[in-house]
C-alpha cells in the first residue's frame, strides 16, 4: 500500500514530522503536492484536493491511507506509530508518546507565533515590531522551559535511551526536528542553552545517524529550512 | 476507582473539556486543586503536585488514573473516550474524533492568543493594542473559518447527529464548550455568525440538555466563565 501525503510543497512545516516518521518506517509514500503538475503537484492542486478528501480535514498535513484521510499532525503520527512500530504497543506507552508529541506541537505553535504574533495571514514585515516583543519572551522564558522539560524527561530514562525508552518512537524523531529547527531559527539562543541540553542534543545526533534518516536528510526529498516554514531565521528575533 | 483531576482551581480553561467528559461519563473524580487546602487544594499545592507526578507532565490539566499521570487535554480525552464510550471503538472512528478534538484545540489556542498575543506571562493591559489587532483578524477570518468547518462536518452527517454520528462523542462536548465560550467572549461576532451556524448551535443545545451535563452546569462544580480563563470578554476585541 502506498500512502499519499498532502502538504505544502515548498516547506518542511508541520508535514515534516510526518515525513520523518514515513522515512524512518521505510514506508511507501507519495508527497503529492511535490510531484509533477499532471499528477496533482503544486499548491493550487493541493488546495483543491483538500476539499475532496473524506472525512474532511481542516488543514494540511493530511495522510491518505486506504482511501481514508487522516489529518492533524499528532493524529497522523498516532496512526503511523501504531502501524509501524514507532510507539509502544501498550496503552500507557501510546498515551505517553502522544502526550509528548502534543507538547512538542505546542512548542512548534509558539515558535510559529514568534514571527506571526498578530495574524498568519499578514506579512512578517507588517508585524515585525510585535514579533520582536513576542520573540523576546519566547527566547527568555518559553524556550528554556519547553526544552528543559524534554531534557528532564530524557534524564529520567536510561542513558542513551529516547523519550519513551530504548526503542525509538516518533516523538524522538519530532524532538530531533524541533531541535534542528530551533538551531536554524535561533542560533544564538540555542548556543546559549546548549550546555543545559546535553541529552537532547545527543538524541538529535542519534536520530540523524539512523540509516534511513541519514539517507533522507541528504536526498532531494528533504526540503531545506527556509523563510516560509515554521522555523525562520530573523536575526532580530534571536536576541540572547 | 476515583480519578484525580489536577487543574487551576479558578478557571474553566482547558480543564473544562476534561470535566465535561468526566461529568457526562458519570465518572467518580476529585477536582483536587478545588478541594480544601488540607487535601491539596489551591494553586500552590497544584504547582507542587505537578512536579511529583509520573510520568512528568509539562502543564495542567493532568488526570491521574490508577496512579498514572496523563496530560495534554486531547490525550486525556482520547483515554477517557475509549474507557467511557465517548468515542467510537474502531480505529477510524477514534482517529476521527481525536482529529476533531485537535482542531478544536487549535481554535482554543487562537482564541487565547487574541488576548495574549505577545506573552501569556504579561498582563492583558500590557499587550492590549496588539490584542486588538490580533482579535480583529481572528473575528474576521479565523473564527468564521474554524466554526464554518465544524458546521460543514455536521451538515455532512445525519440531521440531529453529532460530529461522529448519532452517538455522542467527546468532541461534541468540546464543541459545545467552545461555542458557549466564544458566545461569552465575542457576543457581537457570534450573533453575526449565528445564521451560518445553525447545526452547531443546535448541537450545543442538545449537549446542554443531556441530564448529566444539565445537572453539572447548575452545580457549584461548574466555574462560571470569567476574565482569567481562555474565553474572556473584552468589548474592544469583539469588533464586528
Interface residues (C-beta under 8 A of the other chain):
Chain A: X55 X56 X57 X58 X68 X70 X71 X72 X74 X75 X78 X79 X91 X92 X95 X96 X98 X99 X102 X103 X106 X109 X113 X117 X118 X119 X121 X122 X127 X130 X133 X134 X137 X138 X141 X146 X149 X152 X153 X156
Chain B: X55 X56 X57 X58 X68 X70 X71 X72 X74 X75 X78 X79 X91 X92 X95 X96 X98 X99 X102 X103 X106 X109 X113 X117 X118 X119 X121 X122 X127 X130 X133 X134 X137 X138 X141 X146 X149 X152 X153 X156
